[in-house]
Amino acid sequence: MASPLHNWPHLLINRVQTQRFIDLDHQGRFDVIEVNFLPLLRGGELHSREHMIEGLTASPATLRKLVDGTNAGKLLVRVGPS
């Protein structure tokens, strides 16, 4: 079992917010993304960083990385074969 987060009071005092992002919420804007961002991505002008964690068993530690800021870029958990 994962150890609990011990800094919940700190998170509450600082009013930390989480927000979901689901690409289907923005499905009506996919044409804008395709026109404006895909050329930048394909041309190597648009960059992003990913921090990939392997397996669901690592999820508690991964959640802590979101809270303590030790991740770099998008924090992802791979749960199946790539």
N, C-alpha and C positions, 0 to 999 in steps of 0.2 A: 504494500500500500504506500502511496506517496505521502511524503511529509506535508503538513499543512503550511500555507503561507503565513508567516508571522508578522508581516507588515501591513495587515489590513487597516489598522487605525491610520497609518501614514497615507495609504491610498484614499481612505475616506476623507481625511482632513484636507488633502490636496485635490479632492473632487476629481479623481481619475475617472475618465470615461472610456468605454469601449464601444465600438460601432462596427456593425457588420457591413461587408461589402459583397454583394452578389451581382455578378456581371449581368444576369438576366433583368435586374432592376433597371438597367440602362440599355436594354435591347434596342430601343428606338433610336439610339445614338450610334449604333455600330457603324453606320455608313460614314459618319463624321470621323470616327476613329480610323476607319480604313483609309480614308482620303488623307488625313492629316498626320497620323502616327506611323502607319505601316512603312511609308517611304523612309522615315527617320530611322526606324528600327532596322530595316533591311540595309540601309546605308551605313549602319554602324554609328549613327549620331545620337541614338537614344540608348542609354545604358541603365541597367538595374542590377542590384545585388540580391542574391538569395542565400539564405542560411537553411540548408536542408538537414532535417533530422530524420533518422530511419526508425520506423516502427512505432506502433501505438504505445508500447511499453515505455517509450521515452517521452510521452506526452506530458506527464506532470513536470518533468524537468524543463520541457520546452515552454510550458506556460510560465514557469519561473523566469525564463529568459526574457519573455515579454515584459514582465514586471521589473526586473532588475536592469534591463537595457543591455544585456551582454550579447544580443543577437545583432547581426549586421544585415540590413536590408529586409526583404520579405522573409518571414519565418514560416517554414513549411514542414509538415510532417508527412513523410511518404509511408503509406499504409499498404501498398501492394507493389507488384513488379512494375518497373518503368517501361 
